[in-house]
Amino acid sequence: MTTATRVPDGARIEVRDLTKRFGGFTAVDDLSFTVDPGRITGFLGPNGAGKTTTLRMLLGLVRPSSGSATIMGQRYHDIARPMSVVGSALEATNFHPGRTGRDHLRVLADTAGVSASRVDEMLELVGIPAAARKRAGGYSMGMRQRLGLAAAMLGDPQVLILDEPANGLDPEGIRWLRGFLRHLSTEGKTVLISSHMLQEVEQTVDDVVIIANGRLVKQGAMGDLHGETAQSIVRTTDLDALAGALRVADVTSSVRDGALYADTSDLRLIGDVALRAGLPVHELRGATTDLEALFFELTEGTNRNLGQDASSPGAAHAAQEGAVR
């Protein structure tokens, strides 16, 4: 293996000042972010934010108007033996419907110079060996997702790029995917996933990159995005009585969604106040900003891309490319 395909400290994704215009329509606008090895990074944004366009530029499927998108410092087209460096699954339909799942992978393996034994290993790994001899056109969406993941992993890549990988998976499949991605990250692989399933992302990823209107609005580790706990949530039988007891202890609070939000992170203090007031505590925990709340806070408002006049040249170009998502 040459240094063009592997580096000791992993493969880093770097997007720098990346812009893509389709006529007068800007899908990605001066976007910059980094994805580190050994981490699972969630790539988030509302429909029309430019996520899929960015991924396509990263994989050399769409030419940037300006800026760069590199893996290990190289454009995708310049990587020697790319399947051993980058595995990707952008669509769950990029296979011949009349070909079996095993044959689909065999064709890819032969093209990439990968051993045929790797095909059965990957089918076993993603949990569809029994369906391998069935025609892929009859697969459910969940089985297609697993087949796409098997194809992405054929070359044992250092980087995995997945667009909506949990679509069509049942709860068991989603749990399996979460564990599988975590296993890959602990091996030092770089994992970038685009998803709209915010609650699932919150349980899966280490870092997030959030974009809106093709521009970066937030990047950071999940723990940092949550910030410091400044409030606590408590549920009891009489919220007003507990609020009054907390005021005596110089703690202000407010009632929302059937719970009391106390302006302190001292859970022991709240418990002691509730005990002295003779009130049972049904729930007591620190309040943090969940990903869904943060997402909508950062991306709320009109999405200029979705607001684009469908009759305009830019929108027509974007629709034709099928990339602005």
N, C-alpha and C positions, 0 to 999 in steps of 0.2 A: 504494500500500500504506500502510495507516495504522499508527500506532505501536501499535495494539491487536493487530496480527498480527506485527510484526517489531520487534526492537530491535537496535541496532548491535553490541552485545557478545554476542549470542546469547540463547537461551532456556533459562532455568534451571528445573529441576524441584525443588520443595521440598515435602517431606512433614513435617508438624509435629504431633506428639502425636496421630497418627492411630489411631483405635480403631474396630473393627467387631465388634458382637456379634449373633449370631443366637439370640435367646432367651437361654438361659444359657450359650451356647457363644461363647467369645471367639476369633475368627479372627485379628484384628490387635489388638495390645495396646500402646497408647501409643508408636507407632513414629515415629521422626524420622530423616530423612536428606536429603541434597542431591545432585543430579546436575548437574554443570557442563557448559556448552557446550564443544565441541571435544574431548570425552572419550567413550570407550566404557566404560560402567559395567555390570558384571555383577551381577545381582540374584539371589542364591543362597540356598538353604535346602532342607532335606529336604521330602519330601512332607508336606503338611498344615501347613507353616510359615506359610502366609498370603500367599504371593507373588502368586498370581493375584487374590486378593481385593484386595490392595493396588493392583495394576494396574487392576482394574475400578473402584476408587474414584477413581483418578487420572483415568480416562477418563469419569467420570460415569455408569458403568453400575451402580454400587452406592452407596447413600447411606451415608456414614460415621455411626457412632454419635456420634463426637466427633472433634475435631481437623480438620485441613485437608490437602488434597493439591492443589497448584497448579502451573501452568505459566506462567512469566513473571508470577507474582504473581496469576494469575486461575484460578478454577475452570474446568474444561473447558467447562461449559455457558455461561460468560460470555465465551468467546473468540469474537470476530467471525471468520467464515470459518475454522472450526477445521481443515479439511483443509489449509489453507495454513500452519498452525502445527504440528499434530500428526498424524503418521501412525502407525497402529497395526495390528498383526496378532496377535490373541490366540488365534485358532483357524484351522486350515487347512481348515475345512469351512463357512465362512460365505458360501456362494454357492449359486445354484440349480444342481443337478446337470445339468439339461437345457439350460442356457445355455452358450454357448461362452465361453472365457476372454476373448476380445476383447469380446463383448457384455456380460459381467459388468463389465468395466472401463468400457465406454461408459456403462452405466447410472450407475455411480458418478461418472464425470466429468461427465455431464449434471446430476446432482443437485448437484454441488459447483460448477458453473459453470466447469469446467476444459475447455480446448480438446480436441477429439477427437483432434488430432494427438499429444497427450501419451500417449494410450493405446498407440499403436504404438511410441513412444519407450520406454515402460516395458516393454513386452513384449520389445523388443530388449535393453534394459538387463539384465533378469533372465534372459535366455537361453532364452525359450520362444516365439519368433515362429512357429516351425513348428507348434506345438500350439495356436495362438490360435484356429483355426477348429474345433477339436475340442470336444466337450462336456466341461465341467469335471468332470462326474461320473465320467468315465473317466480322469481324471488320476491319476498315482501320487502318493504322499505328498510326494515331493520336488518335483514339478511344482506341487502345491497350495501348498506353502510359497513357491515362487517367484511364483505368482499372487498370493498374499496380500501378498508384499513389493511387487509391482508396484502393487497397490491402495493400500498404505500410502504409496507415493511419488508418487501421482498429483498431489497438490497442491504438490509440492516443499516439504515441511514442514521446519521448523527442528528439530523433535523427532521422533525415531523410537522407538516403544515396541514391542518384540517379545517374545512369549512362546514360548520353545523354538523359535527360528527354524531351528536345524540339524536338527531332527527329520526323518527321512526323506531327508536329503540324503546322497549318496554322498561318498567322500573328495574327489573333484574339486569337488563342489558346496559342501562345507564350506570348502575352500580359497578358492573363489570368494567365498563369503559373507564370510569373514574379510577379504579384500581390499576388498570392497565397503563393508563397515562402516568400515574404516580410511579409505577415501576420503571417506566422508561426514563422519567426525570431523575430517579435515584441512580440510574446508570450513567448519568451525565449528559443525556440527550437533551436537545433543545426542542421544546414543544410549544407550538403556537396554534391556538384554536380560536376560530370565529364562532360565536354563538349568540342566540337571542334568548336562551334559557338562563336568565340571570340567577335564579336560585341554585341551579345546578352548577353554574360557573363559580358561584361563591364557595361551594363545597369542594371544588376541584382545583382551582388555579392558585398559584403563588403571587402572580403579578397581573395587573390589568392595564390595557391601553384602550382608552375610550376616545372615539372620534365622533364628530358631528359636522355635517356639511363638508366632509373631506379634510377637516382640520383636527389636530390633536386638542382635546380639552382636558385630559388627565392621564397621567401615567404614574404607576408606583406599585409597591407591594400592598397586598390586601390588608395586612396589619396596619400599615401607615395610613391607608385611605380611611380606615375606620376612625383613626384619631384617638385621642385620649377620652376616656369615659368621664363625662362631666355630669351625667344624670344617672339615676337608677329607676327601675320600673318595679312597682310593687302592686300586688292585687290583694284585696282584703274584702271583708263583708261591708264595711262602711268607709268609703273613700274620704268623705267629708270629715269624719271624725279623725282619721289618720292625718289628714292634711292639717287639721287644727292642732293636733299633738306635735306634729313636725314644726309648726310655726313657733310653738313654745321653745323648741330646741334650735330656733333660728335657721330652720331649713324651709325654703319656699318650695312650692310644688304646684302642679297643674294636673287636671284630669283630662285624659284623652283615651279614646277607644276602650273605655271600661277599665282603665288602669290609672294609677297615680304615678306621675313622673316627678320625682324628687330631685332638686338641684344639688345633689351631692353624690359622690362615688363611694361614700362610707356605708357599706351594706350593714355592718355591725350596728352602727348608730340607728339606722332605720329599724332594724330588728328589735333593738332595745326599746325604742320609742313605742313600737307596736305592742311589745310585751307589757310595758307599763300601762298602756291604754287598754289592755285587755282585748286586743284585736288579733284574730288569727291571720297569719300570713300565708296566702295561697301561692304566691310567686314573688320572688325577690331576685333581681339580677341587674347587672350594669347595662345601661342603654348605649348601644353603639349605632353608628350610621350603617345600615345594611346596604349592600351593593345596589339593590333595586332603587332605594330612595336616592342614593348618590347618583345613579345613572340618570334618573328623571330630572334631578336637580340640575345636572350638567347639560342635558340635551333637550330640556323642555323648550318649547317655542316652535316656530315654523321651520320645517326642514326645507331649505331653499331648493334642494335637488328634487324632492318630491313635488314641490310647488312649480317646477319647471313646466312651461307650456308644452304639452305633448306635440304640438304642431311645429315647434321650433326646430331648426336644424340640429342644435345641440342635443335635444332630447331624442331626436330620431337616431342620431349617431349612437347615443348611449343605449337605446333600446336594441339597436342592431347588434352592438357588441355583447349585449346581455351581461354587462359587467358591473353596472352601477347598483351595488347592493350594500 
